[in-house]
Amino acid sequence: MHEIVHIQKGKHEAYRITNKVSKITVIILTIITSIVILRIHNIAFIIILMYLWFLVIKNEKQYTMKKKIYEACMIDL
């Protein structure tokens, strides 16, 4: 998905859209997993969900760093 948006809208917009989609996806998975945990009582779902949130937080840090670099480059031009 990132590459398609990159071609159509540009690199900065592709990072922004990918970041939003990943957040929304994990939030939806969190809601679904919460319901499944109440029904099944399986700890594996919690571990998987924690790992997904770790990836989202890591992606958010990378996105903010790239955003700062992009804005700094645009100011210099």
C-alpha positions in Angstrom: 0.0 0.0 0.0 2.8 2.4 0.9 4.4 2.1 -2.5 1.2 2.7 -4.4 0.4 5.9 -2.4 4.1 6.9 -2.8 3.8 6.8 -6.6 0.4 8.7 -6.6 0.8 11.2 -3.9 4.4 11.5 -2.9 6.7 10.2 -0.2 5.5 12.4 2.7 1.9 11.8 2.1 2.5 8.0 1.8 4.2 8.0 5.3 1.3 10.0 6.7 -1.4 7.7 5.3 0.5 4.5 6.2 0.8 5.7 9.8 -2.9 6.5 10.1 -3.9 3.1 8.6 -1.6 1.2 10.9 -3.0 3.0 14.0 -6.6 2.4 12.9 -6.0 -1.2 12.1 -4.4 -1.9 15.5 -7.2 -0.1 17.3 -9.8 -2.3 15.5 -7.8 -5.4 16.3 -7.6 -4.3 19.9 -11.4 -4.1 20.1 -11.9 -7.4 18.4 -9.2 -9.1 20.6 -10.8 -7.7 23.8 -14.1 -9.3 22.9 -12.3 -12.6 22.0 -10.4 -12.5 25.3 -13.6 -12.2 27.3 -15.0 -15.2 25.5 -12.0 -17.6 25.2 -9.7 -16.5 28.1 -6.5 -17.1 26.2 -3.3 -15.2 27.1 -1.8 -15.7 23.7 -4.2 -13.0 22.3 -2.8 -10.5 24.9 0.8 -11.3 24.0 0.1 -10.8 20.2 -1.8 -7.6 20.9 1.1 -6.3 23.0 3.5 -7.0 20.2 1.3 -5.2 17.7 1.1 -2.1 19.9 4.9 -2.3 20.2 5.2 -2.2 16.4 2.8 0.7 16.2 4.7 2.7 18.8 8.0 2.0 17.0 6.4 3.0 13.7 5.1 6.2 15.2 8.6 7.2 16.4 10.0 6.6 12.9 7.2 8.6 11.4 7.8 11.6 13.7 11.5 11.5 13.0 10.9 11.4 9.2 8.3 14.1 9.5 10.8 16.4 11.3 13.5 15.7 8.7 11.1 16.4 5.9 9.9 19.7 7.4 13.5 20.7 8.0 14.4 20.0 4.4 11.4 22.0 3.2 12.3 25.0 5.3 15.8 25.2 3.8 14.4 25.3 0.3 
